[in-house]
Amino acid sequence: MKLVSTALAITLAAFTVGAQAQQITGAGATFPAPVYAKWGEAAKAAIGIELNYQAIGSGGGQNQIINRTVDFGASDAPVDGAKLEQNHLLQFPTVMGAVVPIVNLPGVEANKLKLPSELLADIYLGKITKWNDPRLVEANRDVKLPNVAIAPVYRADGSGTTFVFTSYLSAVSPDWKAQVGAATSVKWAAGNGAKGNDGVAATVKQVRGAIGYVEYAYAKQNKLATTQLRNKAGQFVSPTLAAFTAAADAGDWHNAPNFAVNLIDTAGTEAWPIVSATFILLPKNPVDPERSANVMKFFDFAFKNGDEIATSLDYIALPAGVKDAVRASWHADIRGPGLAAIWK
C-alpha cells in the first residue's frame, strides 16, 4: 500500500506479507478504544503496524505519555497549551463523538422526553427533584410524566466524558458554571456516582426515575433510552449521526489552538449540543523516533482508510481539511535523531 503523505514515507519493504509486525503502544481514554481496536486490526493486516492500546482513562493516558512509558497518550479532554509545551507534546484529534443523557422512565419512549438545557443543569444541581416538576411538564406537553423522584447518576471516576458533559452544563447554565464548573472530576451537587459508562448505565437501568450520561456509541449498542435536548438554536433534537455531524461541521477548527476545537452547543438548527473530539498526545522529542514515526503512520492509515469503520461504530470522522492540518503538524513539530529521513 502506497501512502500519499511524504511525511510518512518510511521504507515499506519491512512491512511485506509475512514480515514481523512493528508494535506501537498507547494508553488513555476509554471512549475511542473500540475504534482504535478496529483500526489496529486493519493496520496490522495492511501496513504491518500492531497497536497495543490500554483503555485506562484520559488522566492515565496523560500521565503515561508525560512519563514516556508509552508511545502515545490518549485523552478525551484537551490538554492545556502550557502543559503541552512544558512536556513537549503535540496534540491532535482522531475522531469525534457525542455524550447523551439516558433515563429510566417507565411508559416514556426513547427520545420522547424533551430536556431544555437549563433544566438538565438544574436536575444535576438538585433544584428539580421530581419528574412531574411544572417546568418539565411544560416542556413535555405530549408526554405523561410520572410523579417519581429524579435520581441523577454521574461518573464517580475521573472521566473525559464528565469533562464534556460538565463543559456543556457550564455553557448553558451560569449557576452550574459558578457552583460546579467543568472538569474530568467535579463536586456534584446531587445524585450518586458509578464507575465507568457501564456503571452509570447499570445504575440507571436499576433505579426507577434515574438519569445519567454516557457516550452515544455506548447508549446505542446497549439499547439505552436517550432523550431530546434543546440546542443553541432553540430546537429540540434527537441524538443522531446527522445531528452530531452538524455540530462538528460548525466547529471553528482553523482557529482552535492545539486542535482543541469547542464543539459544545454549536450553532445550527440540526446540531446536537454535546459533541467533542478525542485526542492523541505525541512527544515532539521522541525517545524512539522509529516508534513515533510508526504512530504517525498508523494514524495516517486510519485517516485514509478508517472513516467507514468509525461511522459503523457511531463515531464521527474528522473533516478532510482537519486531517490535512494534523499531517502538517506532524511534519512541523515532531523532531529527533533519525526523524529527518521521514520528512524527505
HUFENWO-V439822 format. One line per field, one symbol per residue. ss: DSSP state (2 for helix, 1 for strand, 0 for the rest). A space follows every 10 residues. Layout:
ss->???
This chain:
ss->0000022200 0022200000 0111111100 0022222222 2222222011 1111100222 2222220000 0111100000 2222220011 1111111111 1110000000 0001102222 2222000001 0002222220 0000000010 1111100002 2222222222 2202222220 0000000000 0111022222 2222220001 1111122222 2000010111 0000011000 2222222220 0022202220 0001000000 0001111111 1110100022 2222222222 2222202222 2200011002 2222222222 2220100002 2220
